[in-house]
Amino acid sequence: MRKYDTEAHFLTKEYQAYLQSRKEVPREEMYKGFLRLWFDQGVWEPHAARLEEKLLDLGDGRIRDMDESGIDVQILSLTAPGCEQFSADVGTEQARKANDVLAQAVRRYPGRFIGLAALAPQNPTEAAKELERCVKELGFKGAKINSHVGLDYLDEEKYWPIFEVAEKLDVPIHLHPVTPHPTMLGLYAKYGFALSGPVLGFGAETALHALRLIFSGLFDRYPRLKIILGHLGEGLVFWIWRIDFTVRKPWIDEEVKPRIKKAPSQYIRDNFVVTTSGMFATPAFMSVLHEIGADRIMFAVDYPYESNEEAVRWLEQVPIPDIDKERVAHVTADRLLKLG
């Protein structure tokens, strides 16, 4: 059974050096013998040297890690924080440089690495052009955007040229977590990254963003657009009944209902694909499987933040029919990313 890690991350030397040269967040610095990555004021994540070595390795060491655990393909994207929080010109430049490095790795290891483009949506026109370049010239299969863009969410129509190009090219956008929007971060700040990171903040931020995209009418404008959500859908699939509340209740005034053509849950079923990244809990997975089906789920590790071995061991033992296991392991990704 082929296995694709549909959410694996990398870092370039130049991008690392740029983060370490910055005085404002996001930035990276040495602290007490390890690196700490500042997402925002008061919120930092410790990065061990070994973790950054794995992020920087786009060569034989990464391939060896894949081979030892039985992973055939990694879908690679620039690690967070991405280029969304820089000035437009710097973000555009850094995204292009990172994409070129990734393209070299994809060419060096054909069939093992697949690329998702880094983008700087601060300049939507240039981001759309970069997405088109990455797909048409570099052979990438989509893009990843790390949630909010400065103080904006992507439901603002000025960002929709990016989605227009994604639909035209028939490639997905991975909406990836980052720490919560600055206007909400204060509610997490007392507990820092422990609360604002993967424990709650990442998922809450991305779920909010995804629902804003649905309520904005984005998928009515671009009905063939596909969005990838990691971590079993950032909680949205578990709330799929509840998110239709305002369209199900007959006593809800029309002024309150979202101005969209379908129930919100239907867009999740039609326009979203979720991955297993960092969520190797069988009861949670079974709930998502029963709700949206194996054709909407892709295996992912979240390498190197999660263990290849743990993820593969979980996938091989999860109690589902072999045909569904094949879909999750690689068939859904083959179809979505046109991997053949």
Phi and psi in degrees as a GROMACS rama.xvg file:
@    title "Ramachandran Plot"
@    xaxis  label "Phi"
@    yaxis  label "Psi"
@TYPE xy
-69.6151  145.351  ARG-2
-131.27  126.15  LYS-3
-110.128  127.28  TYR-4
-86.472  102.57  ASP-5
-85.6698  3.53276  THR-6
-142.169  92.6212  GLU-7
-126.599  147.301  ALA-8
-119.613  155.591  HIS-9
-143.231  169.229  PHE-10
-142.441  146.244  LEU-11
-105.589  156.814  THR-12
-58.9126  -41.7719  LYS-13
-67.9671  -40.2725  GLU-14
-66.6558  -40.6894  TYR-15
-60.784  -45.273  GLN-16
-63.2707  -37.1921  ALA-17
-65.9918  -44.8545  TYR-18
-59.6043  -37.546  LEU-19
-76.8369  -16.8001  GLN-20
-88.0521  -14.419  SER-21
-76.1327  145.97  ARG-22
-97.5546  -23.8467  LYS-23
-106.381  162.052  GLU-24
-75.2213  149.987  VAL-25
-74.1901  145.627  PRO-26
-156.474  169.219  ARG-27
-133.208  144.162  GLU-28
-148.979  160.049  GLU-29
-82.7063  136.506  MET-30
-152.014  118.537  TYR-31
52.2574  39.1201  LYS-32
85.6796  1.49065  GLY-33
-136.985  168.441  PHE-34
-87.9969  140.223  LEU-35
-122.487  132.548  ARG-36
-100.109  115.038  LEU-37
-87.6103  117.656  TRP-38
-83.3937  -40.5319  PHE-39
-157.711  177.776  ASP-40
-61.11  124.397  GLN-41
82.5329  -1.39169  GLY-42
-125.197  108.371  VAL-43
-136.541  151.877  TRP-44
-116.598  129.886  GLU-45
-73.3164  135.705  PRO-46
-120.999  110.424  HIS-47
-67.6408  153.102  ALA-48
-57.3281  -38.2963  ALA-49
-65.2236  -36.2267  ARG-50
-63.1294  -46.2181  LEU-51
-67.8949  -33.3209  GLU-52
-60.1867  -41.7753  GLU-53
-68.4697  -37.6208  LYS-54
-63.5124  -39.5099  LEU-55
-76.6182  -20.9249  LEU-56
-79.1634  107.958  ASP-57
-111.504  32.9498  LEU-58
-134.688  -137.881  GLY-59
-64.9779  -34.6289  ASP-60
-63.5395  -41.8121  GLY-61
-65.346  -44.6848  ARG-62
-60.6175  -40.4483  ILE-63
-62.3947  -42.9271  ARG-64
-59.4521  -40.233  ASP-65
-65.1261  -46.8083  MET-66
-63.7661  -39.4686  ASP-67
-66.0679  -25.7002  GLU-68
-106.485  -4.5125  SER-69
85.429  29.5633  GLY-70
-98.3334  125.255  ILE-71
-84.8466  -37.4035  ASP-72
-139.499  140.976  VAL-73
-114.204  132.383  GLN-74
-93.1868  110.159  ILE-75
-100.663  139.649  LEU-76
-144.625  152.183  SER-77
-61.3148  133.202  LEU-78
-66.4546  157.232  THR-79
-80.3895  152.472  ALA-80
-73.5453  138.036  PRO-81
-86.1861  -156.772  GLY-82
-85.638  3.82316  CYS-83
-72.3533  -19.5515  GLU-84
-101.382  2.96423  GLN-85
-93.2924  174.882  PHE-86
-62.801  158.687  SER-87
-59.7311  -43.4511  ALA-88
-70.1346  -41.4418  ASP-89
-67.1029  -44.3313  VAL-90
-59.7776  -42.9853  GLY-91
-62.8664  -43.1696  THR-92
-65.7599  -46.2386  GLU-93
-64.9813  -38.715  GLN-94
-62.7218  -45.9061  ALA-95
-62.6212  -42.7247  ARG-96
-64.4443  -43.8223  LYS-97
-63.3248  -39.1417  ALA-98
-64.5945  -37.5412  ASN-99
-66.8325  -39.2084  ASP-100
-64.0804  -44.2209  VAL-101
-62.3036  -39.6522  LEU-102
-61.1698  -37.4136  ALA-103
-62.9784  -41.1413  GLN-104
-66.5054  -39.5922  ALA-105
-62.4583  -41.1185  VAL-106
-68.1802  -33.8342  ARG-107
-71.8572  -31.325  ARG-108
-126.525  67.6441  TYR-109
-62.2654  136.401  PRO-110
85.1502  -10.0119  GLY-111
-107.73  -35.8912  ARG-112
-116.104  137.943  PHE-113
-124.141  139.993  ILE-114
-103.087  140.756  GLY-115
-113.555  135.603  LEU-116
-74.0357  140.294  ALA-117
-82.4553  139.841  ALA-118
-131.758  157.211  LEU-119
-119.222  88.1422  ALA-120
-65.0002  -9.15966  PRO-121
-52.5184  -32.7545  GLN-122
-114.244  90.3492  ASN-123
-58.3048  -37.0886  PRO-124
-63.9919  -46.3632  THR-125
-68.8712  -35.1167  GLU-126
-64.1236  -41.4628  ALA-127
-63.2702  -40.263  ALA-128
-64.7334  -39.9886  LYS-129
-67.3549  -38.4581  GLU-130
-60.3236  -45.3024  LEU-131
-63.6021  -41.8034  GLU-132
-60.8751  -45.0506  ARG-133
-65.2482  -36.4316  CYS-134
-76.9607  -48.6634  VAL-135
-78.5226  -35.8666  LYS-136
-101.641  -35.9006  GLU-137
-99.2893  -10.0812  LEU-138
79.121  17.7634  GLY-139
-70.2442  161.295  PHE-140
-111.958  13.9943  LYS-141
155.713  -157.669  GLY-142
-146.42  163.438  ALA-143
-125.159  133.565  LYS-144
-124.392  131.86  ILE-145
-90.7528  70.7113  ASN-146
54.4412  -128.73  SER-147
-65.7682  150.16  HIS-148
-110.635  95.8793  VAL-149
63.6136  -115.828  GLY-150
-101.444  5.25367  LEU-151
-104.969  154.52  ASP-152
-108.372  160.04  TYR-153
-77.7035  0.0478448  LEU-154
-73.2923  -13.992  ASP-155
-65.5166  129.493  GLU-156
-64.8578  -18.1316  GLU-157
-64.0309  -19.998  LYS-158
-91.3741  -5.96728  TYR-159
-69.2987  -19.3342  TRP-160
-55.9815  -28.9212  PRO-161
-65.5203  -45.2738  ILE-162
-69.0146  -33.7096  PHE-163
-60.9289  -44.0514  GLU-164
-67.6381  -40.1687  VAL-165
-60.411  -43.0491  ALA-166
-66.6148  -42.5611  GLU-167
-60.2743  -40.835  LYS-168
-82.542  -9.57316  LEU-169
58.7018  50.1489  ASP-170
-126.623  148.95  VAL-171
-84.591  160.56  PRO-172
-111.278  125.026  ILE-173
-87.5847  114.947  HIS-174
-89.4937  105.67  LEU-175
-103.363  148.807  HIS-176
-68.9587  156.86  PRO-177
-148.919  175.971  VAL-178
-61.5336  156.923  THR-179
-57.6556  158.402  PRO-180
-49.3885  140.987  HIS-181
-53.1013  -31.1538  PRO-182
-70.9816  -16.9467  THR-183
-108.197  -11.1791  MET-184
-64.2041  -27.4993  LEU-185
-58.9292  -29.8863  GLY-186
-71.8054  -16.9458  LEU-187
-101.38  -19.2868  TYR-188
-59.6441  -32.7708  ALA-189
-56.6314  -31.8238  LYS-190
-110.725  6.49527  TYR-191
56.366  -144.75  GLY-192
-64.1372  -26.3658  PHE-193
-57.7287  -30.3985  ALA-194
-106.568  -35.8413  LEU-195
-85.5481  -6.20576  SER-196
-94.2173  -139.387  GLY-197
-60.6409  -25.2181  PRO-198
-60.4319  -43.5331  VAL-199
-147.868  -49.4329  LEU-200
-57.5358  -44.321  GLY-201
-57.1775  -52.0185  PHE-202
-66.924  -42.8661  GLY-203
-62.088  -41.1268  ALA-204
-61.4026  -47.7138  GLU-205
-73.6058  -36.0104  THR-206
-62.9337  -43.5805  ALA-207
-59.3345  -45.5904  LEU-208
-61.5966  -44.7113  HIS-209
-61.8189  -41.982  ALA-210
-67.9238  -34.7851  LEU-211
-61.646  -40.2636  ARG-212
-61.3515  -42.7372  LEU-213
-64.0678  -49.485  ILE-214
-67.532  -21.896  PHE-215
-72.9447  -16.7667  SER-216
89.5911  10.2055  GLY-217
-53.888  -42.7726  LEU-218
-82.3699  -13.5156  PHE-219
-74.4874  -36.7112  ASP-220
-71.981  -40.5446  ARG-221
-126.091  76.5246  TYR-222
-67.2741  -18.6283  PRO-223
-95.2154  1.56493  ARG-224
-66.1551  138.224  LEU-225
-119.732  134.052  LYS-226
-118.548  133.234  ILE-227
-98.4222  132.849  ILE-228
-119.754  131.997  LEU-229
-82.6279  -177.869  GLY-230
55.7435  47.1333  HIS-231
57.0035  30.6134  LEU-232
94.4668  16.1931  GLY-233
53.7093  33.0017  GLU-234
89.6363  -15.6501  GLY-235
-64.6521  -36.9394  LEU-236
-66.2479  -31.7573  VAL-237
-70.1262  -22.9974  PHE-238
-102.147  13.1741  TRP-239
-62.1516  -29.9937  ILE-240
-73.5128  -43.8015  TRP-241
-68.1981  -31.7989  ARG-242
-72.8324  -7.8392  ILE-243
-92.8209  8.55515  ASP-244
-51.336  -50.3432  PHE-245
-73.4987  -17.2808  THR-246
-97.6698  -14.1773  VAL-247
-89.5073  -30.7165  ARG-248
-83.4761  122.107  LYS-249
-67.5943  -20.3235  PRO-250
-89.6708  0.991458  TRP-251
-78.2327  125.023  ILE-252
-63.525  145.394  ASP-253
-58.6656  -29.3795  GLU-254
-66.2691  -22.3  GLU-255
-87.5631  -28.0135  VAL-256
-70.0806  144.888  LYS-257
-64.4954  142.263  PRO-258
-88.669  71.5172  ARG-259
-133.149  162.753  ILE-260
-80.7517  -24.8592  LYS-261
-127.267  168.838  LYS-262
-64.394  144.32  ALA-263
-52.5699  -38.8934  PRO-264
-62.1575  -29.9174  SER-265
-68.7474  -33.377  GLN-266
-66.2228  -35.9125  TYR-267
-61.5852  -41.642  ILE-268
-71.7491  -31.9553  ARG-269
-92.6863  -34.1997  ASP-270
-117.894  -1.94696  ASN-271
-120.988  146.068  PHE-272
-127.183  138.381  VAL-273
-114.266  157.735  VAL-274
-118.911  166.934  THR-275
-90.8574  5.96921  THR-276
-49.931  125.678  SER-277
62.4373  18.2431  GLY-278
-135.684  74.3945  MET-279
-101.131  47.3123  PHE-280
-107.086  115.387  ALA-281
-61.2396  -45.3225  THR-282
-58.9982  -41.2534  PRO-283
-65.3897  -44.1549  ALA-284
-60.161  -44.0629  PHE-285
-62.7674  -36.6872  MET-286
-61.4493  -46.7608  SER-287
-65.6228  -41.484  VAL-288
-59.1641  -46.0718  LEU-289
-67.5354  -27.7644  HIS-290
-80.6493  -44.455  GLU-291
-120.883  -11.5721  ILE-292
87.5394  157.681  GLY-293
-67.1416  -20.2973  ALA-294
-73.0104  -5.08798  ASP-295
-118.757  15.1502  ARG-296
-128.333  134.893  ILE-297
-124.375  139.009  MET-298
-65.631  138.892  PHE-299
-154.699  153.41  ALA-300
-102.788  -43.6769  VAL-301
80.231  37.9436  ASP-302
-64.3158  141.99  TYR-303
-94.3195  13.8268  PRO-304
-72.6255  -23.5199  TYR-305
-121.845  166.565  GLU-306
-88.6517  127.036  SER-307
-55.8697  -46.3972  ASN-308
-62.5065  -45.9755  GLU-309
-62.0748  -43.0226  GLU-310
-64.7032  -45.5287  ALA-311
-67.2793  -42.0663  VAL-312
-59.5049  -41.2345  ARG-313
-63.7853  -47.1038  TRP-314
-60.3255  -42.2188  LEU-315
-68.4411  -25.6396  GLU-316
-100.481  -9.02417  GLN-317
-63.2809  132.778  VAL-318
-84.0512  75.6019  PRO-319
-132.357  159.749  ILE-320
-58.4588  150.063  PRO-321
-58.0102  -35.5965  ASP-322
-64.8783  -37.7673  ILE-323
-72.2566  -36.676  ASP-324
-62.9641  -39.5716  LYS-325
-63.1057  -40.8456  GLU-326
-60.63  -47.7302  ARG-327
-65.6537  -42.0027  VAL-328
-66.1564  -38.9811  ALA-329
-158.993  -26.2274  HIS-330
-66.8091  -42.5728  VAL-331
-61.4389  -41.7046  THR-332
-67.0215  -39.9431  ALA-333
-54.7184  -44.8987  ASP-334
-70.6591  -48.4441  ARG-335
-65.7717  -41.2395  LEU-336
-98.2833  0.380269  LEU-337
55.904  55.1148  LYS-338
-92.0554  -10.7149  LEU-339
